[in-house]
Amino acid sequence: MRHGKGAEADAEWLKAAASEEGFGEGFFKDVLPDKPVIPFHLIVVYEAFRRLSAQRPSGFSAPSKIPFGEIVCYHRAVVPFLCLEDFADQIIALDDIYIQEVARMLEQRNPKGGQ
């Protein structure tokens, strides 16, 4: 899915395809905003986080954090045009949120107290 100018064409194509398949006008209303605009640097950071997530060591009960060395190596190899400190801070912030969400989901599945 493209963002910016190309996103409008994608959204129109998806709406037309949904209409042809018999879905109502509001089918994509909540899923596709009219004009999604995501700054380029955030797309780059999200893609980096997605790829770096595959490098995280897996623990026995939950995933571990992405190693800082992996973040630095990815930065040097793929996005040297970004400030390393800002890039690392953004990846670490996304990773912290991911780890917290996984912990929350695991707690819901296996609440303490043996339920």
MDAnalysis code that builds the backbone (N, CA, C; Angstrom):
import MDAnalysis as mda
import numpy as np

u = mda.Universe.empty(345, n_residues=115, atom_resindex=np.repeat(np.arange(115), 3), trajectory=True)
u.add_TopologyAttr("name", ["N", "CA", "C"] * 115)
u.add_TopologyAttr("resid", np.arange(1, 116))
u.add_TopologyAttr("resname", ["MET", "ARG", "HIS", "GLY", "LYS", "GLY", "ALA", "GLU", "ALA", "ASP", "ALA", "GLU", "TRP", "LEU", "LYS", "ALA", "ALA", "ALA", "SER", "GLU", "GLU", "GLY", "PHE", "GLY", "GLU", "GLY", "PHE", "PHE", "LYS", "ASP", "VAL", "LEU", "PRO", "ASP", "LYS", "PRO", "VAL", "ILE", "PRO", "PHE", "HIS", "LEU", "ILE", "VAL", "VAL", "TYR", "GLU", "ALA", "PHE", "ARG", "ARG", "LEU", "SER", "ALA", "GLN", "ARG", "PRO", "SER", "GLY", "PHE", "SER", "ALA", "PRO", "SER", "LYS", "ILE", "PRO", "PHE", "GLY", "GLU", "ILE", "VAL", "CYS", "TYR", "HIS", "ARG", "ALA", "VAL", "VAL", "PRO", "PHE", "LEU", "CYS", "LEU", "GLU", "ASP", "PHE", "ALA", "ASP", "GLN", "ILE", "ILE", "ALA", "LEU", "ASP", "ASP", "ILE", "TYR", "ILE", "GLN", "GLU", "VAL", "ALA", "ARG", "MET", "LEU", "GLU", "GLN", "ARG", "ASN", "PRO", "LYS", "GLY", "GLY", "GLN"])
u.atoms.positions = np.array([
    [0.847, -1.169, 0.000],
    [0.000, 0.000, 0.000],
    [0.890, 1.229, 0.000],
    [0.627, 2.152, -0.892],
    [1.410, 3.376, -0.974],
    [0.836, 4.423, -0.041],
    [1.642, 5.434, 0.239],
    [1.211, 6.535, 1.086],
    [1.408, 7.828, 0.314],
    [0.683, 8.859, 0.666],
    [0.791, 10.131, -0.035],
    [-0.093, 10.121, -1.265],
    [0.430, 10.636, -2.382],
    [-0.364, 10.752, -3.607],
    [-0.817, 9.405, -4.152],
    [0.036, 8.408, -4.106],
    [-0.317, 7.093, -4.619],
    [-1.390, 6.402, -3.801],
    [-1.517, 6.799, -2.541],
    [-2.501, 6.157, -1.656],
    [-3.925, 6.437, -2.109],
    [-4.163, 7.613, -2.664],
    [-5.512, 7.937, -3.127],
    [-5.954, 6.985, -4.231],
    [-5.057, 6.691, -5.162],
    [-5.389, 5.752, -6.241],
    [-5.619, 4.359, -5.678],
    [-4.792, 3.942, -4.703],
    [-4.976, 2.633, -4.079],
    [-6.331, 2.556, -3.379],
    [-6.671, 3.599, -2.641],
    [-7.939, 3.614, -1.904],
    [-9.112, 3.552, -2.865],
    [-9.050, 4.283, -3.957],
    [-10.134, 4.262, -4.944],
    [-10.261, 2.886, -5.582],
    [-9.131, 2.257, -5.899],
    [-9.161, 0.920, -6.491],
    [-9.799, -0.072, -5.525],
    [-9.406, -0.013, -4.231],
    [-9.970, -0.927, -3.242],
    [-11.469, -0.702, -3.064],
    [-11.897, 0.553, -3.060],
    [-13.325, 0.853, -2.930],
    [-14.100, 0.292, -4.120],
    [-13.538, 0.459, -5.322],
    [-14.205, -0.059, -6.521],
    [-14.266, -1.586, -6.485],
    [-13.168, -2.222, -6.066],
    [-13.148, -3.687, -5.992],
    [-14.155, -4.186, -4.968],
    [-14.265, -3.513, -3.838],
    [-15.229, -3.906, -2.807],
    [-16.649, -3.752, -3.324],
    [-16.881, -2.673, -4.064],
    [-18.211, -2.433, -4.616],
    [-18.587, -3.534, -5.617],
    [-17.630, -3.925, -6.458],
    [-17.869, -4.985, -7.437],
    [-18.182, -6.312, -6.755],
    [-17.605, -6.529, -5.581],
    [-17.827, -7.773, -4.846],
    [-19.093, -7.723, -3.997],
    [-19.790, -6.588, -4.004],
    [-21.053, -6.490, -3.292],
    [-20.969, -5.938, -1.879],
    [-19.809, -5.433, -1.490],
    [-19.705, -4.819, -0.173],
    [-20.278, -3.412, -0.229],
    [-20.859, -2.982, 0.863],
    [-21.477, -1.659, 0.921],
    [-20.463, -0.533, 0.869],
    [-20.968, 0.687, 0.690],
    [-20.127, 1.874, 0.573],
    [-19.254, 2.074, 1.814],
    [-19.757, 1.764, 2.992],
    [-19.021, 2.020, 4.218],
    [-18.056, 0.927, 4.621],
    [-17.875, -0.085, 3.769],
    [-17.047, -1.228, 4.131],
    [-15.633, -0.823, 4.522],
    [-15.006, 0.079, 3.761],
    [-13.635, 0.490, 4.035],
    [-13.551, 1.804, 4.806],
    [-14.679, 2.325, 5.224],
    [-14.694, 3.640, 5.868],
    [-13.754, 3.696, 7.069],
    [-13.824, 2.706, 7.949],
    [-12.970, 2.721, 9.129],
    [-11.572, 2.196, 8.836],
    [-11.425, 1.407, 7.805],
    [-10.137, 0.802, 7.503],
    [-9.236, 1.753, 6.723],
    [-9.786, 2.441, 5.752],
    [-8.990, 3.333, 4.914],
    [-9.389, 4.790, 5.121],
    [-8.518, 5.588, 5.724],
    [-8.829, 7.012, 5.798],
    [-8.837, 7.600, 4.392],
    [-9.499, 8.731, 4.226],
    [-9.597, 9.338, 2.904],
    [-8.231, 9.608, 2.283],
    [-7.341, 10.219, 3.036],
    [-6.026, 10.554, 2.493],
    [-4.953, 10.250, 3.537],
    [-4.503, 9.005, 3.612],
    [-3.467, 8.715, 4.602],
    [-2.156, 9.394, 4.224],
    [-1.592, 10.134, 5.155],
    [-0.317, 10.793, 4.916],
    [0.615, 10.399, 6.058],
    [1.600, 9.614, 5.724],
    [2.580, 9.183, 6.701],
    [3.927, 9.733, 6.255],
    [4.599, 10.476, 7.123],
    [5.900, 11.025, 6.734],
    [6.869, 9.911, 6.355],
    [7.696, 10.178, 5.367],
    [8.626, 9.190, 4.833],
    [9.499, 8.591, 5.920],
    [10.035, 9.439, 6.816],
    [10.965, 8.922, 7.825],
    [10.276, 7.944, 8.772],
    [8.977, 8.080, 8.967],
    [8.281, 7.127, 9.830],
    [8.022, 5.812, 9.112],
    [7.809, 5.863, 7.820],
    [7.669, 4.628, 7.042],
    [8.982, 3.853, 7.093],
    [10.077, 4.564, 6.952],
    [11.399, 3.937, 6.991],
    [11.647, 3.308, 8.360],
    [11.278, 4.012, 9.430],
    [11.480, 3.491, 10.779],
    [10.593, 2.274, 11.021],
    [9.333, 2.330, 10.583],
    [8.445, 1.181, 10.768],
    [8.968, -0.044, 10.023],
    [9.415, 0.148, 8.799],
    [9.953, -0.972, 8.015],
    [11.206, -1.536, 8.684],
    [12.041, -0.657, 9.211],
    [13.230, -1.111, 9.934],
    [12.826, -1.918, 11.162],
    [11.841, -1.439, 11.914],
    [11.383, -2.165, 13.099],
    [10.843, -3.534, 12.711],
    [10.086, -3.578, 11.637],
    [9.518, -4.850, 11.181],
    [10.633, -5.847, 10.841],
    [11.648, -5.370, 10.148],
    [12.753, -6.257, 9.776],
    [13.621, -6.626, 10.972],
    [13.868, -5.654, 11.845],
    [14.695, -5.926, 13.019],
    [13.999, -6.864, 14.002],
    [12.692, -6.881, 13.995],
    [11.956, -7.768, 14.902],
    [12.311, -9.233, 14.658],
    [12.663, -9.542, 13.437],
    [13.058, -10.917, 13.111],
    [14.407, -11.269, 13.744],
    [15.166, -10.265, 14.162],
    [16.486, -10.496, 14.747],
    [16.443, -10.611, 16.269],
    [15.260, -10.419, 16.851],
    [15.176, -10.452, 18.317],
    [15.338, -11.884, 18.810],
    [16.101, -12.053, 19.890],
    [16.204, -13.389, 20.475],
    [14.871, -13.773, 21.111],
    [14.491, -15.014, 20.983],
    [13.230, -15.418, 21.599],
    [13.525, -16.040, 22.951],
    [12.732, -15.619, 23.944],
    [12.889, -16.163, 25.282],
    [12.013, -17.388, 25.444],
    [12.003, -17.925, 26.631],
    [11.192, -19.111, 26.890],
    [9.711, -18.785, 26.927],
    [9.371, -17.629, 27.476],
    [7.950, -17.320, 27.621],
    [7.520, -16.088, 26.836],
    [8.453, -15.287, 26.376],
    [8.107, -14.065, 25.649],
    [9.313, -13.617, 24.829],
    [9.080, -12.778, 23.839],
    [10.207, -12.291, 23.040],
    [11.095, -11.350, 23.849],
    [12.336, -11.291, 23.472],
    [13.281, -10.372, 24.098],
    [13.364, -9.107, 23.256],
    [14.055, -8.122, 23.799],
    [14.226, -6.863, 23.065],
    [15.175, -7.061, 21.885],
    [15.030, -6.212, 20.890],
    [15.944, -6.226, 19.744],
    [17.323, -5.800, 20.258],
    [18.363, -6.568, 19.973],
    [19.704, -6.174, 20.427],
    [20.134, -4.840, 19.811],
    [20.747, -3.997, 20.637],
    [21.165, -2.678, 20.168],
    [22.154, -2.791, 19.008],
    [23.021, -3.786, 19.051],
    [23.976, -3.984, 17.963],
    [23.296, -4.214, 16.625],
    [22.163, -4.900, 16.649],
    [21.398, -5.122, 15.409],
    [20.844, -3.800, 14.875],
    [20.405, -2.951, 15.786],
    [19.887, -1.638, 15.382],
    [20.988, -0.823, 14.727],
    [22.173, -0.809, 15.328],
    [23.304, -0.053, 14.783],
    [23.722, -0.612, 13.426],
    [23.813, -1.924, 13.310],
    [24.198, -2.541, 12.025],
    [23.186, -2.220, 10.930],
    [21.903, -2.307, 11.263],
    [20.864, -1.995, 10.279],
    [20.991, -0.536, 9.851],
    [21.186, 0.350, 10.801],
    [21.330, 1.776, 10.492],
    [22.478, 2.002, 9.516],
    [23.635, 1.431, 9.816],
    [24.818, 1.624, 8.963],
    [24.597, 1.071, 7.560],
    [23.938, -0.071, 7.471],
    [23.783, -0.743, 6.176],
    [22.634, -0.184, 5.342],
    [21.546, 0.251, 5.986],
    [20.338, 0.561, 5.227],
    [19.937, 2.036, 5.288],
    [20.053, 2.651, 6.459],
    [19.551, 4.021, 6.596],
    [20.592, 4.977, 7.179],
    [21.799, 5.016, 6.611],
    [22.831, 5.900, 7.178],
    [22.476, 7.386, 7.050],
    [21.487, 7.709, 6.236],
    [21.067, 9.097, 6.067],
    [20.250, 9.612, 7.247],
    [19.812, 8.703, 8.149],
    [19.093, 9.115, 9.349],
    [20.077, 9.277, 10.507],
    [19.747, 10.138, 11.433],
    [20.548, 10.311, 12.648],
    [20.465, 9.023, 13.466],
    [21.614, 8.430, 13.786],
    [21.631, 7.161, 14.519],
    [20.907, 7.280, 15.859],
    [21.160, 8.346, 16.595],
    [20.542, 8.497, 17.913],
    [19.018, 8.542, 17.812],
    [18.504, 9.325, 16.876],
    [17.046, 9.409, 16.699],
    [16.477, 8.073, 16.222],
    [17.153, 7.460, 15.262],
    [16.705, 6.179, 14.723],
    [16.643, 5.129, 15.828],
    [17.721, 5.024, 16.605],
    [17.763, 4.034, 17.684],
    [16.678, 4.317, 18.718],
    [16.487, 5.590, 19.068],
    [15.435, 5.941, 20.032],
    [14.058, 5.515, 19.532],
    [13.795, 5.723, 18.248],
    [12.493, 5.363, 17.684],
    [12.303, 3.843, 17.656],
    [13.328, 3.118, 17.261],
    [13.232, 1.647, 17.231],
    [13.046, 1.108, 18.640],
    [13.810, 1.635, 19.594],
    [13.696, 1.181, 20.987],
    [12.311, 1.495, 21.539],
    [11.767, 2.665, 21.204],
    [10.420, 3.019, 21.674],
    [9.379, 2.058, 21.101],
    [9.471, 1.747, 19.806],
    [8.551, 0.778, 19.201],
    [8.718, -0.600, 19.836],
    [9.958, -0.974, 20.096],
    [10.231, -2.273, 20.701],
    [9.657, -2.348, 22.113],
    [9.798, -1.279, 22.881],
    [9.227, -1.253, 24.237],
    [7.713, -1.443, 24.196],
    [7.066, -0.767, 23.262],
    [5.611, -0.904, 23.124],
    [5.249, -2.330, 22.738],
    [6.005, -2.905, 21.812],
    [5.760, -4.282, 21.378],
    [5.889, -5.251, 22.556],
    [6.971, -5.119, 23.315],
    [7.211, -6.017, 24.453],
    [6.087, -5.866, 25.486],
    [5.670, -4.638, 25.768],
    [4.577, -4.398, 26.714],
    [3.276, -5.031, 26.226],
    [3.004, -4.909, 24.939],
    [1.767, -5.468, 24.388],
    [1.788, -6.993, 24.431],
    [2.921, -7.594, 24.116],
    [3.030, -9.052, 24.201],
    [2.835, -9.503, 25.643],
    [3.439, -8.796, 26.590],
    [3.283, -9.142, 28.004],
    [1.821, -9.029, 28.431],
    [1.140, -7.989, 27.963],
    [-0.279, -7.815, 28.287],
    [-1.105, -8.959, 27.715],
    [-0.830, -9.343, 26.473],
    [-1.574, -10.431, 25.844],
    [-1.317, -11.758, 26.562],
    [-0.078, -12.000, 26.948],
    [0.245, -13.232, 27.669],
    [-0.437, -13.253, 29.040],
    [-0.489, -12.113, 29.693],
    [-1.156, -12.036, 30.992],
    [-2.644, -12.317, 30.849],
    [-3.256, -11.851, 29.777],
    [-4.683, -12.121, 29.557],
    [-4.934, -13.605, 29.308],
    [-4.020, -14.255, 28.609],
    [-4.164, -15.683, 28.329],
    [-3.929, -16.540, 29.559],
    [-2.962, -16.142, 30.374],
    [-2.581, -16.922, 31.547],
    [-2.565, -16.036, 32.785],
    [-3.733, -15.647, 33.280],
    [-3.758, -14.763, 34.448],
    [-3.160, -15.457, 35.668],
    [-2.528, -14.654, 36.510],
    [-1.957, -15.204, 37.746],
    [-3.087, -15.683, 38.633],
    [-2.850, -16.738, 39.343],
    [-3.890, -17.286, 40.195],
    [-4.448, -18.592, 39.641],
    [-3.927, -19.044, 38.494],
    [-4.288, -20.340, 37.964],
    [-5.658, -20.476, 37.348],
    [-6.234, -19.395, 36.875],
    [-7.564, -19.489, 36.263],
    [-7.490, -20.042, 34.878],
])
